[in-house]
């Protein structure tokens, strides 16, 4: 499977989880539904969370510290 969110690129199996969607099948279905409906995905810093997996900006930053990388996509 994909292992990351196609919108925000957070790793699905790595902490923090904080009530975000980690099921790859559900994420794929949500993402496909949004894309096929013609919706334009907003950037995470506009909403404060990912439209697909519901990861917050704080989750992305925390995971970046945990995984020791500093690139946070869609910012």
C-alpha positions in Angstrom: 0.0 0.0 0.0 1.0 3.6 0.0 2.1 4.2 3.6 1.7 7.9 3.4 -1.2 10.4 3.0 -1.3 11.5 -0.7 -2.2 15.0 0.4 0.1 15.9 3.3 2.6 13.0 3.1 2.5 12.1 6.8 3.6 8.6 7.4 0.5 6.6 8.4 2.1 4.0 10.7 4.3 6.5 12.7 3.2 8.4 15.8 1.6 10.8 16.6 -1.8 9.5 15.7 -4.1 12.0 17.5 -7.4 10.9 16.0 -6.2 11.0 12.4 -7.2 8.4 9.9 -4.5 5.8 9.4 -6.4 3.2 7.4 -4.9 3.3 3.9 -8.0 2.0 2.2 -10.1 4.7 3.8 -7.6 7.4 2.9 -7.4 6.2 -0.7 -11.2 6.3 -0.9 -11.5 9.8 0.6 -8.7 11.1 -1.7 -10.3 9.6 -4.8 -13.7 11.0 -3.9 -12.3 14.4 -3.5 -10.3 14.3 -6.7 -13.1 12.8 -8.8 -15.6 15.4 -7.5 -13.3 18.1 -8.9 -12.6 19.5 -5.5 -9.4 21.4 -5.2 -7.5 20.3 -2.1 -6.5 23.1 0.2 -3.1 23.4 1.8 -2.7 22.3 5.3 -1.6 25.7 6.6 -4.9 27.2 5.2 -7.2 24.8 7.1 -4.9 23.7 10.0 -5.5 20.1 9.1 -5.3 17.7 6.2 -8.6 17.2 4.4 -7.8 13.6 3.7 -6.4 12.1 6.9 -7.2 14.8 9.4 -3.6 15.2 10.5 -2.9 18.6 12.0 0.0 20.9 11.3 1.2 20.0 14.8 1.1 16.3 14.0 3.3 16.9 10.9 5.8 18.9 12.8 6.0 16.3 15.6 6.4 13.5 13.2 9.2 15.5 11.5 11.0 15.7 14.8 10.5 12.0 15.5 11.6 10.9 12.1 14.4 13.6 12.0 13.5 15.2 8.7 12.6 18.8 8.3 10.6 18.8 5.0 6.9 19.3 5.6 5.0 19.1 2.3 2.1 21.4 1.3 3.3 24.3 3.5 
